[in-house]
Amino acid sequence: MRLTFRVLPSGEDQTLRLDEGADGFELIETLHLNPETYVILRNGRPIPVDSSLQDGDDLSIVSVISGG
């Protein structure tokens, strides 16, 4: 399947091919990102990292920053 997504805060659209039935963890792993520091949004709403992805999903991968 072909996914188009943006990694925030940079916001640049990217396209990637993954196997049908791939989940959010596979996407994050393929991008060499730490799944503990990123959240995936589908249509603007957070989804569990083990959610299946589909062609046509509007995806954003957002860096989670915390401080004190």
RODREN-154347 format. One record per atom (N, C-alpha, C): residue number from 1; residue in one letter; x, y, z. Coordinates in steps of 0.2 Angstrom, whole numbers, always signed. Layout:
N
node resi->NUM; resn->A; east->X; north->Y; up->Z
...
This chain:
68
node resi->1; resn->M; east->+4; north->-6; up->+0
node resi->1; resn->M; east->+0; north->+0; up->+0
node resi->1; resn->M; east->+4; north->+6; up->+0
node resi->2; resn->R; east->+2; north->+12; up->-3
node resi->2; resn->R; east->+6; north->+18; up->-3
node resi->2; resn->R; east->+2; north->+23; up->+2
node resi->3; resn->L; east->+7; north->+25; up->+7
node resi->3; resn->L; east->+4; north->+30; up->+12
node resi->3; resn->L; east->+8; north->+37; up->+11
node resi->4; resn->T; east->+4; north->+42; up->+11
node resi->4; resn->T; east->+6; north->+49; up->+11
node resi->4; resn->T; east->+5; north->+52; up->+18
node resi->5; resn->F; east->+10; north->+55; up->+21
node resi->5; resn->F; east->+10; north->+57; up->+28
node resi->5; resn->F; east->+14; north->+63; up->+29
node resi->6; resn->R; east->+14; north->+66; up->+35
node resi->6; resn->R; east->+18; north->+72; up->+36
node resi->6; resn->R; east->+21; north->+70; up->+43
node resi->7; resn->V; east->+27; north->+72; up->+44
node resi->7; resn->V; east->+30; north->+71; up->+51
node resi->7; resn->V; east->+31; north->+79; up->+53
node resi->8; resn->L; east->+28; north->+80; up->+59
node resi->8; resn->L; east->+28; north->+86; up->+62
node resi->8; resn->L; east->+33; north->+87; up->+68
node resi->9; resn->P; east->+37; north->+92; up->+69
node resi->9; resn->P; east->+35; north->+99; up->+66
node resi->9; resn->P; east->+37; north->+101; up->+59
node resi->10; resn->S; east->+41; north->+97; up->+56
node resi->10; resn->S; east->+43; north->+99; up->+49
node resi->10; resn->S; east->+38; north->+100; up->+44
node resi->11; resn->G; east->+33; north->+95; up->+44
node resi->11; resn->G; east->+27; north->+96; up->+40
node resi->11; resn->G; east->+27; north->+94; up->+33
node resi->12; resn->E; east->+33; north->+92; up->+31
node resi->12; resn->E; east->+34; north->+90; up->+24
node resi->12; resn->E; east->+30; north->+84; up->+22
node resi->13; resn->D; east->+26; north->+84; up->+17
node resi->13; resn->D; east->+23; north->+77; up->+15
node resi->13; resn->D; east->+28; north->+72; up->+12
node resi->14; resn->Q; east->+27; north->+66; up->+14
node resi->14; resn->Q; east->+31; north->+61; up->+12
node resi->14; resn->Q; east->+27; north->+55; up->+10
node resi->15; resn->T; east->+29; north->+51; up->+5
node resi->15; resn->T; east->+26; north->+45; up->+3
node resi->15; resn->T; east->+30; north->+39; up->+4
node resi->16; resn->L; east->+27; north->+33; up->+6
node resi->16; resn->L; east->+31; north->+27; up->+7
node resi->16; resn->L; east->+26; north->+21; up->+6
node resi->17; resn->R; east->+29; north->+16; up->+3
node resi->17; resn->R; east->+26; north->+10; up->+2
node resi->17; resn->R; east->+27; north->+5; up->+8
node resi->18; resn->L; east->+21; north->+2; up->+10
node resi->18; resn->L; east->+22; north->-3; up->+15
node resi->18; resn->L; east->+17; north->-9; up->+13
node resi->19; resn->D; east->+18; north->-15; up->+16
node resi->19; resn->D; east->+14; north->-20; up->+15
node resi->19; resn->D; east->+7; north->-19; up->+17
node resi->20; resn->E; east->+2; north->-22; up->+13
node resi->20; resn->E; east->-5; north->-22; up->+15
node resi->20; resn->E; east->-6; north->-24; up->+22
node resi->21; resn->G; east->-10; north->-21; up->+26
node resi->21; resn->G; east->-11; north->-23; up->+33
node resi->21; resn->G; east->-6; north->-20; up->+38
node resi->22; resn->A; east->-1; north->-16; up->+36
node resi->22; resn->A; east->+4; north->-13; up->+40
node resi->22; resn->A; east->+1; north->-9; up->+45
node resi->23; resn->D; east->+4; north->-8; up->+51
node resi->23; resn->D; east->+1; north->-4; up->+56
node resi->23; resn->D; east->+6; north->+2; up->+58
node resi->24; resn->G; east->+3; north->+6; up->+62
node resi->24; resn->G; east->+7; north->+12; up->+64
node resi->24; resn->G; east->+14; north->+11; up->+66
node resi->25; resn->F; east->+15; north->+5; up->+70
node resi->25; resn->F; east->+22; north->+3; up->+73
node resi->25; resn->F; east->+26; north->+2; up->+67
node resi->26; resn->E; east->+24; north->-1; up->+62
node resi->26; resn->E; east->+28; north->-3; up->+56
node resi->26; resn->E; east->+30; north->+4; up->+52
node resi->27; resn->L; east->+26; north->+8; up->+52
node resi->27; resn->L; east->+27; north->+15; up->+49
node resi->27; resn->L; east->+33; north->+18; up->+53
node resi->28; resn->I; east->+32; north->+19; up->+59
node resi->28; resn->I; east->+37; north->+22; up->+63
node resi->28; resn->I; east->+43; north->+19; up->+63
node resi->29; resn->E; east->+43; north->+12; up->+63
node resi->29; resn->E; east->+49; north->+8; up->+63
node resi->29; resn->E; east->+53; north->+9; up->+56
node resi->30; resn->T; east->+49; north->+10; up->+51
node resi->30; resn->T; east->+52; north->+11; up->+44
node resi->30; resn->T; east->+56; north->+17; up->+44
node resi->31; resn->L; east->+53; north->+22; up->+47
node resi->31; resn->L; east->+56; north->+29; up->+47
node resi->31; resn->L; east->+61; north->+30; up->+52
node resi->32; resn->H; east->+63; north->+25; up->+56
node resi->32; resn->H; east->+68; north->+25; up->+61
node resi->32; resn->H; east->+67; north->+30; up->+66
node resi->33; resn->L; east->+60; north->+30; up->+68
node resi->33; resn->L; east->+58; north->+35; up->+74
node resi->33; resn->L; east->+57; north->+31; up->+80
node resi->34; resn->N; east->+57; north->+34; up->+86
node resi->34; resn->N; east->+56; north->+30; up->+92
node resi->34; resn->N; east->+49; north->+31; up->+93
node resi->35; resn->P; east->+45; north->+25; up->+94
node resi->35; resn->P; east->+38; north->+25; up->+95
node resi->35; resn->P; east->+36; north->+28; up->+102
node resi->36; resn->E; east->+41; north->+28; up->+106
node resi->36; resn->E; east->+39; north->+31; up->+113
node resi->36; resn->E; east->+39; north->+39; up->+112
node resi->37; resn->T; east->+41; north->+42; up->+107
node resi->37; resn->T; east->+42; north->+49; up->+107
node resi->37; resn->T; east->+38; north->+52; up->+101
node resi->38; resn->Y; east->+34; north->+48; up->+97
node resi->38; resn->Y; east->+29; north->+50; up->+92
node resi->38; resn->Y; east->+22; north->+47; up->+93
node resi->39; resn->V; east->+17; north->+51; up->+91
node resi->39; resn->V; east->+10; north->+49; up->+91
node resi->39; resn->V; east->+8; north->+50; up->+83
node resi->40; resn->I; east->+4; north->+45; up->+81
node resi->40; resn->I; east->+1; north->+45; up->+74
node resi->40; resn->I; east->-6; north->+48; up->+75
node resi->41; resn->L; east->-7; north->+52; up->+70
node resi->41; resn->L; east->-14; north->+55; up->+70
node resi->41; resn->L; east->-17; north->+53; up->+63
node resi->42; resn->R; east->-23; north->+51; up->+63
node resi->42; resn->R; east->-27; north->+49; up->+57
node resi->42; resn->R; east->-33; north->+54; up->+57
node resi->43; resn->N; east->-33; north->+58; up->+52
node resi->43; resn->N; east->-39; north->+63; up->+51
node resi->43; resn->N; east->-39; north->+67; up->+57
node resi->44; resn->G; east->-33; north->+69; up->+60
node resi->44; resn->G; east->-32; north->+73; up->+66
node resi->44; resn->G; east->-34; north->+70; up->+73
node resi->45; resn->R; east->-35; north->+64; up->+73
node resi->45; resn->R; east->-36; north->+61; up->+79
node resi->45; resn->R; east->-31; north->+55; up->+81
node resi->46; resn->P; east->-28; north->+55; up->+87
node resi->46; resn->P; east->-23; north->+50; up->+89
node resi->46; resn->P; east->-26; north->+43; up->+88
node resi->47; resn->I; east->-22; north->+39; up->+86
node resi->47; resn->I; east->-23; north->+32; up->+85
node resi->47; resn->I; east->-18; north->+27; up->+89
node resi->48; resn->P; east->-20; north->+21; up->+91
node resi->48; resn->P; east->-15; north->+17; up->+94
node resi->48; resn->P; east->-10; north->+15; up->+89
node resi->49; resn->V; east->-4; north->+14; up->+91
node resi->49; resn->V; east->+2; north->+12; up->+87
node resi->49; resn->V; east->+0; north->+6; up->+83
node resi->50; resn->D; east->-4; north->+1; up->+86
node resi->50; resn->D; east->-5; north->-5; up->+83
node resi->50; resn->D; east->-11; north->-5; up->+78
node resi->51; resn->S; east->-14; north->+1; up->+77
node resi->51; resn->S; east->-19; north->+1; up->+72
node resi->51; resn->S; east->-17; north->+0; up->+65
node resi->52; resn->S; east->-21; north->-4; up->+61
node resi->52; resn->S; east->-20; north->-5; up->+54
node resi->52; resn->S; east->-20; north->+2; up->+50
node resi->53; resn->L; east->-16; north->+2; up->+45
node resi->53; resn->L; east->-16; north->+8; up->+41
node resi->53; resn->L; east->-19; north->+6; up->+34
node resi->54; resn->Q; east->-22; north->+11; up->+30
node resi->54; resn->Q; east->-25; north->+10; up->+24
node resi->54; resn->Q; east->-23; north->+15; up->+19
node resi->55; resn->D; east->-23; north->+14; up->+13
node resi->55; resn->D; east->-23; north->+19; up->+7
node resi->55; resn->D; east->-28; north->+24; up->+9
node resi->56; resn->G; east->-26; north->+30; up->+8
node resi->56; resn->G; east->-31; north->+36; up->+8
node resi->56; resn->G; east->-31; north->+39; up->+15
node resi->57; resn->D; east->-28; north->+36; up->+20
node resi->57; resn->D; east->-28; north->+38; up->+27
node resi->57; resn->D; east->-24; north->+45; up->+27
node resi->58; resn->D; east->-27; north->+50; up->+30
node resi->58; resn->D; east->-24; north->+57; up->+31
node resi->58; resn->D; east->-20; north->+56; up->+38
node resi->59; resn->L; east->-13; north->+55; up->+37
node resi->59; resn->L; east->-9; north->+53; up->+43
node resi->59; resn->L; east->-4; north->+59; up->+44
node resi->60; resn->S; east->-3; north->+60; up->+51
node resi->60; resn->S; east->+2; north->+65; up->+53
node resi->60; resn->S; east->+6; north->+61; up->+59
node resi->61; resn->I; east->+12; north->+62; up->+59
node resi->61; resn->I; east->+16; north->+59; up->+64
node resi->61; resn->I; east->+19; north->+64; up->+68
node resi->62; resn->V; east->+17; north->+65; up->+74
node resi->62; resn->V; east->+19; north->+71; up->+78
node resi->62; resn->V; east->+24; north->+69; up->+84
node resi->63; resn->S; east->+29; north->+73; up->+84
node resi->63; resn->S; east->+34; north->+72; up->+90
node resi->63; resn->S; east->+31; north->+75; up->+96
node resi->64; resn->V; east->+31; north->+70; up->+101
node resi->64; resn->V; east->+29; north->+72; up->+108
node resi->64; resn->V; east->+35; north->+75; up->+112
node resi->65; resn->I; east->+34; north->+81; up->+114
node resi->65; resn->I; east->+39; north->+84; up->+118
node resi->65; resn->I; east->+36; north->+86; up->+125
node resi->66; resn->S; east->+40; north->+84; up->+130
node resi->66; resn->S; east->+38; north->+85; up->+137
node resi->66; resn->S; east->+43; north->+89; up->+141
node resi->67; resn->G; east->+42; north->+92; up->+145
node resi->67; resn->G; east->+47; north->+96; up->+149
node resi->67; resn->G; east->+44; north->+97; up->+156
node resi->68; resn->G; east->+49; north->+100; up->+160
node resi->68; resn->G; east->+46; north->+102; up->+167
node resi->68; resn->G; east->+49; north->+108; up->+169
